[in-house]
Amino acid sequence: MYPRFVEQQIKEALGDTRVVLLTGPRQAGKTTLVQRLAGKNMPFFTLDNATTLDAAKRDPVGFIRNLDRAIIDEVQRVPELLLAIKENVDNDQRPGRFILTGSANLMTLPRIADSLAGRMEMVRLLPLSQGEIQGVKPTFLDNVLKGEVPAVRTPVFADKLLDIVLVGGFPEAIKRKTWNRRQAWHLNYIDALIHRDVKDIAQIDKIQQLHALLQMVSHYNGQLVNYSGIGAPLDMSHTITRKYLGILEQLFLIHKLNPWYSNQLKRLTKTPKLHFVDTGLLAALQGISIDKLQNDRQLFGPMLETFVLTELLKLASWSGDRLEFSHYRDKEKNEVDIIMRNRSGFVVGIEVKASATVTTADFKGLHKLAAACKSRFSIGLVLYDHDKIIPFGDRLYAAPVSAIWH
């Protein structure tokens, strides 16, 4: 069993918070983790069970009323339970009373978010990080936010890096030994998720249209959001495309990376970028195998950028420092793929390059970011497909992608 580095955060939350919600994609390992944490001390109810689901829907208050402590799995299927839990924990305010899991982001629903404000801590569990897969807790975030060069103990590059990116982080996909078997799992996962879970969070008449949209979005991965451009080939309006992309985001299939703002820089692009939450899913939707990547490295660039972003989001999910993620691009096409900012205002800029060669030109956007942030600029990195760390000026370095999980 893989270690999950958010475990300590959940334990601490159970010690002082009435309700803990573990949220993230299906099959990321939420149920396994909470059952291991709770052991035999808490009854377990899953709303994927038809009988339990029916009971919870018929009488949410009655379902919760007599529970002292409990785990409720896939709570997004009956969001009314959250209001019943609010009433229950207001009457009995002991910490650690309920552990909830959810495979849809319920906090985007204002009524639900407001109902448990101050009573619930939300912890996000994404698919496995490379650190978890290898059993080593990375120090990357701590190092770079302090302006220190990241460590690289065992560099991973070339075909090995291609393979890691294509596999992604879902435990069930990692178990499968061939690309065909992994692709089959990822495609079945997407089919099941869309046909089973969408109805719990939205009313959609044409479910196949959502599936076609996801396929289309896979070809826009790493690009600025263009609702009209994405939806037009499917005869979907700007409004419907926007709504459907919001549903895919709620289901933790895609992630919108917001633009970075600064008064020091003018003419900034104010459009978010689209990324998938898992590169294994992305590769399956695009039909990309390691052979294709070896023959056409241009395909690898956007996928590697998404891989780096998702790895950083995973590190941030158990970091003690709440981080903001964004991207920077101006009208002259200067850009930084990923910007991290901590609560103290220190900034790290990361450019991703699917190449074994880095030049001074690759740091153009990072130079602009450093100039805008001044003393708040911790470090700028171009992460590339190699094994060496190379300095490129004051607080600027080329570093292997694998530095992230060391």
Secondary structure, 3 states (H helix, E strand, C coil): CCCCCCHHHHHHHHHHCCEEEEECCCCCCHHHHHHHHHCCCCCEEECCCHHHHHHHHHCHHHHHHCCCCEEEECHHHCCHHHHHHHHHHHHCCCCCCEEEEECCCHHHCHHHHHHCCCCEEEEECCCCCHHHHHCCCCCHHHHHHCCCCCCCCCCCCCHHHHHHHHHCCCHHHHHCCCHHHHHHHHHHHHHHHHHHHHHHHCCCCCHHHHHHHHHHHHCCCCCECCHHHHHHHHCCCHHHHHHHHHHHHHCCCEEEECECCCCCCCCECCCCEEEECCHHHHHHHHCCCHHHHHHCHHHHHHHHHHHHHHHHHHHHHCCCCCCEEEEEEECCCCEEEEEEECCCCCEEEEEEECCCCCCHHHHHHHHHHHHHHHHHEEEEEEEECCCCCEECCCCEEEEEHHHHHC
